[in-house]
């Protein structure tokens, strides 16, 4: 349903009480609907397990590797369109791991992979420079200097 607010508020995005609001047409239209709790599916459970596991793997990586990922995130920010937030180092790590799993199908299960597995099988992504060279991350100026290993 179309929503009109008092006190000069044009639109609102988010959930408040029992309603979910969405802002459309660059803030000119607000639509509200009843809040519905999403059903838990097998895909939700799998994605949660993958994210939790990759967060642990990221935490186990060397501080130099995480610093290089953070530097890469800063260098990569110039490729992001104006008005969009650049991805964080962890988001870049997640994207790289999903692509690595996709291209090396059958060998890597992201819900159970460990840092030791990646150090053994993941020569292509052992450092940020290797990941850029092998096409797992976009090429940016200065990425070849980010050579700290996982």
C-alpha positions, -999 to 999 in steps of 0.1 A, spaced: 0 0 0 11 36 -6 23 53 26 21 89 36 40 102 66 34 133 88 59 160 96 75 163 62 89 128 61 87 117 24 99 81 26 114 55 49 132 22 43 132 -5 69 110 -24 93 91 -7 121 67 -25 144 46 -48 122 54 -31 88 82 -31 63 87 0 43 105 5 10 116 38 -7 112 39 -45 116 64 -73 145 82 -57 126 90 -25 93 101 -41 73 69 -33 70 48 -1 53 14 -1 45 -5 30 36 -42 36 31 -65 65 64 -79 79 67 -116 73 95 -137 89 113 -156 61 113 -193 62 146 -211 69 157 -232 39 185 -256 33 203 -229 12 201 -205 42 217 -231 64 244 -239 38 253 -202 33 254 -197 70 278 -226 75 300 -213 46 301 -178 59 309 -189 95 337 -212 83 352 -186 59 352 -161 88 372 -185 109 396 -191 80 400 -154 74 407 -149 111 435 -176 109 452 -159 80 484 -140 87 483 -104 96 504 -95 66 479 -112 43 449 -94 59 469 -61 57 475 -68 20 438 -75 14 430 -42 32 455 -24 9 440 -41 -21 405 -30 -10 417 6 -9 433 3 -43 402 -13 -57 380 15 -45 387 35 -76 369 8 -97 337 13 -77 310 36 -92 305 69 -74 278 67 -47 285 30 -40 304 17 -10 336 -2 -19 338 -38 -6 358 -45 26 388 -68 27 366 -96 41 341 -91 14 369 -93 -12 382 -125 5 347 -141 4 342 -132 -33 377 -146 -41 369 -178 -22 336 -184 -40 353 -179 -73 381 -202 -63 356 -229 -53 337 -224 -86 367 -227 -108 382 -256 -88 349 -275 -85 350 -308 -65 382 -300 -46 370 -272 -23 340 -273 0 337 -238 15 317 -250 45 346 -273 57 378 -258 41 406 -249 65 436 -226 62 458 -256 60 438 -269 30 441 -235 13 479 -234 19 482 -269 4 457 -266 -26 454 -228 -30 487 -218 -46 467 -196 -70 454 -175 -41 484 -178 -17 489 -140 -18 469 -111 -32 494 -107 -60 489 -144 -70 451 -140 -69 452 -110 -92 477 -127 -115 455 -158 -118 423 -139 -123 406 -144 -89 407 -106 -82 405 -76 -105 438 -61 -116 447 -28 -99 479 -7 -99 503 -18 -71 486 -53 -66 519 -70 -77 535 -57 -45 510 -74 -22 529 -107 -17 523 -117 19 512 -154 21 481 -167 39 
